[in-house]
Amino acid sequence: MGSASFAGALATEETVELVVIYPEVREPFARVFDEIVRGAEEGYQQEVRRVSMTENQSPVDFVHVLDRSSPILVLGNRLARQVTEHNAERRLIVGAVNSEYSDVFGITLIPDSEVIAKKLPVLVPGVKTVHIVTNADNSLLDFQRAKTALSQQGIKLSIHHAEDIRVAAGVYRDLMGKLKEEDAVWILPKGSFVNNAVLAILLQESWEKQFVVFSSNPIHVKRGALFSIYPNNYKMGVSLGRLAHDVTQNDYPERKMQALEDIFVTLNERTSNHLGINLTDDVRAHIDLILPAR
C-alpha cells in the first residue's frame, strides 16, 4: 500500500472514545490502576476518558447512558462483575481481574501457561514436575493448556484439589512429605489456599528438601520463594488498549478472555544460591528484579 492510500485508510478509520472505568482506591493500589490506564492510553492511540468510581458508586447507571459505540474498559473484579452483569450488549473489555467473564473481551491476571513453560527451564532447569493445589472450580487457569505447554518442555503438571483451606492444609502436608529436588510448587493468585502459616511451612520445607516454590505474588519472593511471575501493569494496560482498539474495528481475537503475557519476574538470590542455581547472564536476561542475598 502506497503512503497516500495508507493515509487515506487511516483517515477513514472511525475515531471512537475509549472509556476506562476503574476503582478509586488508596496508594499503593491507586498507582497500579494509574499504570494500567496510562498503558491503555498508549495502546488505544485515540481519545481515552478516565472515570474513577468509589466503593459506594455503581458503574451500571453511568455505563447505561454512554454512547453504545464507545468501547468500555473496566478494571478490577468488583466493577467488572457489576458492569458485565447489566451491560452485556456493549463493547466491554475487562482487565485486572482474577476471574473469567462470559461474552466479554479481556485479560486476566494469571500468567499465560506458555510464558510459564518457557521461563521454568531457564530459571530452574532441573524441574520435572510442577504441583498446583487448587479448588475444583478454579476457572482462571486453563489446566489442559497449561499441561500441554509444560509437557512440551518436558515438565509434568500435577493438580491437587482441595475444597477449602482446611482440606488444602492437609493436601500441602501430604505433598511436602513426597516432594524432591526435581519438584516445584506453583502458588496461583486465586484458589491455592496459601495463608501465612501454610506459606511459612512450605518455604521451610522447600529450603530443607530443596524443591522449588514459585508464586504469582511477589511478596512471597521476599519471604523466600525462588521467584514470582506477576503483571507488568503498564504493558498489560497497553495490551488492553490495543485489544479495545481491535474490538472497535471488529478485529476480534481468537479467545475473548486472554491470559496475561505482560509480566515481571522477581527472583530471590539467596534462595537461588541455596538451590545451587547459577545466575548466568542468559538467566539474568529473563529476570526483571533480583532480590540480593543478605
N, C-alpha and C positions, 0 to 999 in steps of 0.2 A: 504494500500500500504506500503510495507517494505521500509526501508531507502534507500537501494540500488536502487530499482525501482523508488523511488521518485527522487533520484539524477539523475537517467537516464532521467526521464521526464523533469527535469529542463535543463539538458544538451541539449536535443533536441529542446527546445523552441527557436524559432528564435529570435536573438538579432537584433533589429531594432532601429536606432536612432530616437528620437523624436525631431522635430524642433519646437521651440517655437518662434513665431513672436509677438512682442509687440511694442507699440509706444514709441519713445524716447521723454520723457516729463520731465518737471521740478519737483522739490520737491514741495509739499509732494506727488504728484501723482506718481513720479518715485518709491517711497518706496512701494506704493500699488502694482505696477506691479512686483517689485522685490520679494515681499512676495508671490505673486501668483506663480511666476516662481520657487522660492525655494520649495514651496509646490509641484508643478508639478514634480520637480526633485525627491522628496521623493516618490511621488505616482507612478511614472512611473518605478522606480527602474532599469532603464537601462540608456544608454547614452542619454544625452539631450544637444542639441545645442541651445544657445540663439542668437536671431537675433533681434536687435532693429532697428526701422525704423523712420526716421524723417518725418515731415508732408509733405515734398516735395518728399519723396520717395514713389514709388508704389511697393507693395509686389508681384504684379502679375508676372512680369518677373522673379523675384527671385524664386518664387514657381514653375514656369514653368520648370526650369532646375533641380529641385530636383528629386532624385530617387522616382519613383512612389510608392515604397513600404514604404517610410517614412511617418509616420503619422505627421500631421501638426497641432499644437495647435496655434490658432490665438486669440489674446487678444485685446479687445477694439472694439467699434462699427465701426469706420472708416475702420480699417484693415479687420475686419471680413466681412464687406459688400463688400469690393473690392475683397477679395480672393474668397468668395463664388460665386460671380457673374461670375468669369472666370475660376475657377478650381474645378467645382462641381464633377468631376470624381475622385478626390483624396480622401485620407483618412483625412478628415477635422474634427477638433474639435474646437468649438468656446467657449470663456469664457469672463467674464467681459463685457457682452453685455446686453442691455435692450430691445432687440427685438428678436422675433422668427426668425429662419432661416430654410428654407426648405431643406430637404435631407442632412443635416449635423448633427453631434452629438454636444452636448454642454450643458452648464449650464448657465441659465440666472441669473440676479441679483435680481430678485424678490423672496422673501422667499416662500418656499413651503406652500401651504394652510394648510396642516396638521400640520406643525410646528406652524403656527399662531394659529390654532384652539386649539392646546394643551397648548400654552402659555397663551392665554387670560383668561381662567377660573382660572388660578393660580394667575396671576397678578392683574386681576380685576374681581373677581367672580360675581359681580353684573350686568355685561353687558349682555343685552338680544338681542341687535341689533347692527350690525356694518354697518356703512354707507360708501359708496365709491362714490366719484364724479369722473367721468372719461369720456374720449371721446369714441364715439361708436366703433371706430376701434382699440381700445387698445387690442392687441392680447397677451400681455405679461402675463396677469393673466388668467388662466383657470377659468372663473367665475362659471361655473357649478360645477367644482371640489371644488372650494372654498365654494360654497353654501352647498355642501354635507358635507364637512369636518366640517364646523361651525355648521350645523344643528345637527350633531352627538354629539355636546357639548351643545345643547340646545340654540344655538345662530342663529339668522336670519341675512342674508346678504341682505342689501338693496342697490341697484345700481341706481345712479342718473346720467343721461347722459348730457353732455354739448359739444357743437361743438368747442368752443373756450373760451379764458379766460374771455371775456365779459359776455358770457352766464353763465359760471361757477360762476362768482361773484354773479349773481342773484340766482343761484341754492343754493350756500352756504348761502346767506342771508335768503332765504325761509327756508332752512333746520335748520339754527340756531334758528329760531323762534319756532321750534317744538321740538328740542332735550331736553331730560330729563336725569336724573342721570343714567338710565339703557342703555343709548345710547353711542356709540363710533364712532369716525370718523377716518378712516384709510387713511393716505396720501400715495399714491403709489409713486414709484420712477419715474413714467412716466405717463403723461396724467391726473394728478389730478388738474392742473391749480392753484397751490398754490404759489403765489409770496409773497414778504414780507408784502405787505399791507393786503392781504387776511389772511395770517398766523397770523398777529397781532390781527386782529378782531376775528378770530376763537379761538385763545388762550384766549383772554379776555372773550369771551362768555363762553368758557368751564370752566373758573375759576369761573364766576358768577353763572352759571347754574349747575356746577359740572358734566358735561359729559366729557367723556374721549377722548383725541386726542392722537393717536399714529401714528408713521411715519416710513418710510423706510430711512429717512435722520437723522442721529444722531445730526446734528446741530439743528434740531427742538427741541430736548430734552433740549438743553441749553437755548432755548427761552421759554420753559415752557410746551412742550408736555410731557405727562406722561412717555412714553418710546418709544424706537426705536429698530427695528429689522433690522440689516444690515449685510453685508457679513463679515465673518471671512476669510480674504484674503488668509492666509496661508493654512487653512484647505480646502478652496474652491480649491486652487491650487492642493492640494493632491488629491481631488476628480477628478479634471480634468486630472491629471496624471494617475490615475487608470483607468479612462474612456478611455484615449488614449491607455493604455496597453491592455484593453479588446478589443478595436477595432482592434488592430494589431493581436490579437489572434482569431478574428472573433467571439468573445463572446459579442454580441451586447445587449444593454439594451432594455427594452420593449419600452421606449419612447426615441426618438432621442434627443429632447430638454427637459432638465430636469429643474425643479425649484430648487432654492437654499435651501439646507439643512444645510449648514455650516454657522452658524450665531453667531453674538454677540447681546446681549440685554443690552441696557443702559437705566437707569431709573432716573427720576428727583425726588429726595426725598422730596423736598419742595412741588411739585405738589401732590405726593402720600399722604403726611401729610394732605394737604388741602382737598383731596378727602376722607380722612378717611381710607386709605388703610394700613393695618397692615403688615409691612415687617417682617414677621416671618422668622425663619431660613429656613423653607421649601420654602418660596417665594424667599428669597435671593439666594437659590441654583439655581434658574432659571435665575439669573441676573449676567452679567459679570462685569458691571461697574455701580456704583451708584453715581450720582452727588449729593454731600451733600447739605442739606438745609442750607441756609445762613441767 
